[in-house]
Amino acid sequence: MERRSIREKSARPSPGSRRARWIRSEDCEMFDCMLIMDEEDCRVVEVLCCGGAESFDRVMHLAEEASRGLLRVICKRRYRRV
């Protein structure tokens, strides 16, 4: 391996060093965005960050809008390089 490759590799954490964890209420203040992968996790975030079950529809709508926006950005970047 050349020196530059070794330097770049050592500057980044390995994927195996990252671990999933439970969402905590302080995460709502710490992070501007959270990528939530399923409906159960969305309900947990809704309760922790949005104040309860009555706002689930609003949270789901916002998550769907954000997902569509993120997908648009990813597609633009990907196809711009082709």
C-alpha positions as CSV (number, residue, x, y, z in Angstrom):
1,M,0.0,0.0,0.0
2,E,1.4,3.4,-0.8
3,R,1.9,6.0,2.0
4,R,-0.9,8.2,1.0
5,S,-3.4,5.3,1.1
6,I,-2.2,4.3,4.5
7,R,-2.4,7.9,5.8
8,E,-6.0,8.3,4.4
9,K,-7.1,4.9,5.8
10,S,-5.7,5.7,9.3
11,A,-7.4,9.1,9.3
12,R,-10.9,7.6,9.1
13,P,-12.7,5.3,11.6
14,S,-13.3,1.8,10.3
15,P,-16.9,0.9,9.6
16,G,-16.6,-1.8,12.2
17,S,-15.9,0.8,14.9
18,R,-19.3,2.5,14.4
19,R,-22.2,1.0,16.4
20,A,-25.9,1.5,16.4
21,R,-27.4,2.7,19.6
22,W,-30.8,3.6,21.1
23,I,-32.0,7.1,20.5
24,R,-31.9,9.3,23.6
25,S,-33.9,12.4,24.4
26,E,-30.8,14.6,24.3
27,D,-30.3,13.5,20.7
28,C,-33.3,15.7,19.8
29,E,-31.3,18.8,20.9
30,M,-27.9,17.6,19.7
31,F,-28.7,16.7,16.0
32,D,-30.4,18.8,13.3
33,C,-31.3,15.6,11.4
34,M,-31.8,12.0,12.1
35,L,-32.2,9.3,9.5
36,I,-34.8,6.9,10.8
37,M,-35.1,3.6,9.0
38,D,-38.4,2.1,10.1
39,E,-41.8,3.0,11.5
40,E,-41.1,1.7,15.0
41,D,-38.0,4.0,15.3
42,C,-40.0,6.9,13.9
43,R,-42.5,6.4,16.7
44,V,-39.8,6.4,19.3
45,V,-38.3,9.7,17.9
46,E,-41.8,11.2,17.8
47,V,-42.4,10.5,21.5
48,L,-38.9,11.7,22.5
49,C,-38.6,14.8,20.3
50,C,-42.1,15.8,19.4
51,G,-44.1,15.3,22.5
52,G,-46.3,12.3,21.9
53,A,-48.4,10.1,19.7
54,E,-50.7,12.9,18.4
55,S,-47.9,14.3,16.3
56,F,-46.9,11.0,14.6
57,D,-48.6,11.9,11.3
58,R,-46.7,15.2,11.2
59,V,-43.4,13.5,12.0
60,M,-44.0,10.8,9.3
61,H,-44.9,13.5,6.7
62,L,-41.7,15.4,7.6
63,A,-39.6,12.2,7.4
64,E,-41.1,11.3,4.0
65,E,-40.4,14.8,2.6
66,A,-36.8,14.7,3.9
67,S,-36.3,11.3,2.4
68,R,-37.5,12.4,-1.0
69,G,-35.3,15.5,-0.8
70,L,-32.3,13.4,0.2
71,L,-32.9,11.0,-2.6
72,R,-33.1,13.8,-5.1
73,V,-29.7,15.1,-3.9
74,I,-28.1,11.7,-4.1
75,C,-29.5,11.1,-7.6
76,K,-28.3,14.5,-8.9
77,R,-24.8,13.9,-7.5
78,R,-24.6,10.3,-8.9
79,Y,-25.8,11.1,-12.4
80,R,-23.8,14.3,-12.6
81,R,-20.6,12.1,-12.6
82,V,-21.8,9.7,-15.3
